[in-house]
Amino acid sequence: MKKDFWLSIACFILVIVIDQLSKQWGLSSDSLHFNEGIAFGLYKDSPLLLRIITLCSMFGFLFFIYMVLNYLLSSKLIVLKFGMGFMAGGIAGNVIDKMVRGKTIDFIPLPLPTEQTIIFNIADVFQWVGVILIAWKILTADKEIWFPDNQRGKYLVHPREQIKFSLKFGAIAFCVSFLLGIFCFTFMRTTLVTAGSKSVDEMMAMFSIAYISLTLTFSLIVFLVGLVISHKTAGPLYAFELYVEDLLNGNMRTLSLREGDNYKHLEKVADDLKQHFEK
């Protein structure tokens, strides 16, 4: 795994640690405020269970996308990866509050000219820093992000094998999500029945529809990610095949694989083959 990948993960973890430590101090602050909504106090009147499930599900998708992009993006975009780590860590800090306390701890006041005051926390600060870094790199390094110089012309170089790999990838994600769904459904229903909650069947029906939709969407995303990841293996093999064909046809060129490709040792194998043919 690349060094920049782990540096971004370190930023993610560091943000969470700093945020949670600051909130322990903030509990004794005179400007302490509890935000029971999802963001900026939104949906604070909705059921607590619905808010927590919605927020955690949204963060789960965000964290998955963060990990995938952190793995796939070029090492040259390390500032962008730091920005993603800051933003994801800030969101995670507030999600932890919702999971543990059912509300977010805000304690930093910001007076406005309208005589109103916005109260936020360290996690919010890191989120905005992350957004600024991400926006800056998207505007200044758009070519490296969308059209890198070492990009291949197509991703499906071995369509059958890549699609087969991606289907397996998506099937594993679907099965894991399905098993977790059974556990969550059983746990929630038992908890609601034990607590004597009304309209249990209606709530569980809503939960089932939402969970199935999320599972199918997640499986599709994993399938598409599998196509991209499979290209890191299929691409070098495809390039090596073309290289061998060129050698057989007398074209003594050099094999250069793309950044992030697997089987980088094929460059040395290709060089040895070239020297052998030249002799």
N, C-alpha and C positions, 0 to 999 in steps of 0.2 A: 504494500500500500504506500502511496506517495506521501512524502513528508508534509506537503501543504494540506492534505486531507486531515491528518492528525492535528495539525495546528488549528484548523478550523474547529475540529471537535473540542480541542482544549479551550478555545474561545467560548464555545457553547456551554461547556461545563463551568468555566470560570464565571460567566455571567450569572448562571443559576446560583452559584455559591455566594457571590457578592450580593445578589438581590435578596436571598433568604436571610443572610446575616444583617443586612440593612433593615429588613422588615422587623426583625427581632428588636432592633433599636427603635424603630418607628412605632412600635406598640406603646411606647411610653411618651411619644411626642404629643405636644399640645394640638397639633394640626391633624391628628389621626382621623382618618375617614375610611369607612368600609364601603367598597363598591360591590354591590350585589348583582350588577348587570354583567353582560358579556364584554362590552367595550363601551367606554364613556357613559356607563350607566344604562345602556340600552337593554331592553327586555328584562328589567329588574323585577317586573310584576309577574313574569311567567313562572311556572312551577320550578322549584330549585332542582329537582331531579332532571327535568328537561334541559335546564341551563347547563348543568354539569356534563351531561351526556353529549349535548351539542358541542360544547367547547372542547371537550376531550377528543371527540371524533374529528373536529376540524384540525386540532393540533396534531393528531395522529397522521392525517393526510399531509399536513405541512411538514412534519418531521420526515416522513418518507421521501417527499420531494426534495427536501434539503439534503438528505443523505445521498440520494441519486445524483443530484446536481454537483454535490461536493466531490463525488467519485468521478463523474464524467468530465467535468470542466477542466480545461487546461491548467497546468501549474503556473502559467503566466498570469492567470486571473486570481492570484492569491488574495488580493485586496477584496475582490468580489466574494470570495469564500469567507473571509473574515466578516464581511457585512452580513452574509447569510447566517454565520454563527452567532453574531450579536443579535440579529432579529429573532432567530429561532430560540436562542437562550432567553431573551426577554419575554417572549410569548410563553415559554415553558415555565418561567418564574411565576407568572400570573395564573397559569393553569394549575400549578401546584397549590397555590392559595385556594383556588376554587375546589380542588379535590380534598384538601385537608380541612379548610374552614368554611367552605361554601361561599366565600366572599374574598375579594382582593383587598389587600392592605395598601392604602395610599396615605402618604404623610408629608409630601413635599408641596408646599403651597406656591402658586404662581398668580399674583394679583393681575387683573386685567384692567384696562382703561375704563371699562364699563362698570367698575366697582364690583365685579364678580371675581371669584377666585377659583382657579382650576387646581385640583389636588391630584398629584400623580406619584409614582414611585420610581425606583432605580430601574426596574424592568422596562418601564415605559421609555426611559431615557435611552437605554440600550437598543430598544426597538427602533427609535427614530435615528439613532446613529447608524444602525444597520441599513435602514431604508435609504439614508443619504449616501452611504458608501455604495450600495447596490445601484442606485440611480446614477451616481457619478460614473461608475465603471460601464454601465450600459450605454451611457452617452459618449464616453471617451474611448471605449474599447469594443464598439459594436462589431467590428470586423473579426476580432479574435473570438467573439462569442458566437456569432451567427455564421460567419464565413471564414473559418480559419484556413491559413495557407496550406496546411497539410491534410485538408479534408478530402476524402475520396468522393468520387462522382456519385456513388450510390451505396446504400447501406445493405441491400439484399444482394450480396455477391454470391452467396450459396442459399437461395431462397428456401429450398426444401429443408435443409439442416437447420437453418436459423429459425424458421417457423416452428419446426418440431421442438427445438430447444425452448422457444418462447411459450409454446403451448404447455410444456411441462412446468415452466416457471409460473405461468398463470394458474395452472391447476393446483400447484402446491399452495399458492396464495389463497385460492378459493377454499381449499380443504381446511387450511388453518383458520381462516375467517369463519367458516361454517362451524367448526368445532367450538371456537370461542363464542359464536352466536348462540349455540345450544346452552353453553354454560351461563351466559349472561341472561338469556331468556328464562331459564329455570331459576336462577338466583333472584332476578327481579320479581318474577311472579310469586315466588315463595315469600319474599320480603313484603310485598304489597298485601298479599293475603293475610300474612301474620299480623301486619299492622292494621288490618281491618279497613284498608283503603277501598273507596267506592270506585265503580267503573273500571275494575281491574282488566276485564276482557278488552275494553275499548283502548286502554293505554297500551296493553300488550300487542294489540293489532297494529297500532301506530308504530310501536317499536319494531315489530317484525317487518313492516313495509320499509321503514327507514333503514333497517339493518341490511335487508336484502338488496336494496338499491345501492347502499354503500359498498357492500361486498362485490356486487357485479362491476361497479365502477372501479373499485380498487383492483380487481382481477384484470380488467381491461388495461388499466395503467401499467400493471406489472407485466402484462404481455408485451406492451409497446416498449417498456424499459428492457425487457428481455431481448427484443430485436436489436436495440442499441448495444447492449452488453455483448451479445453474440457476435456483433460486428468486430469487436476487439480481437476475437479469435479467428473468425472466418475471413476477415480482411487480410491479415498477414499471410494466411495459407493461400488465399487467392493471389496475392501479390507474388508469393514465392513460386506458385505454379506458372504464372506469366513469365517470371524471371528465368525459370528453367527452360521454358519454351524458347525464349530469346537466346539463351546460351546454345541450345541445340541448333538454332538458325544462324549462329555466328555473331550475334549481337552481344559483345562483351561489355555490358553496362554494370552499374553498381546498384545493389538493392538497398533502398532506404525505406524503412517502415515509418508509420505515422506515430506521433506522440500518443502515448497511452495504449498502444498496441501490445497484445501478448506475443509471446514467442520472439522477443527481440533478438534472441540468440541466432535466429535464422539469418540475420545480417552477416554474422561470422561464417555460418555454413555456406552462404551464397558467395562470400569472398573466397573461401577455400575452393569452392567449385570453379570459380572464375580462374584462380591461379592454376588449378589442375588442367582446365581446358587450354589455357595459354601455353602450358608446357607441351 
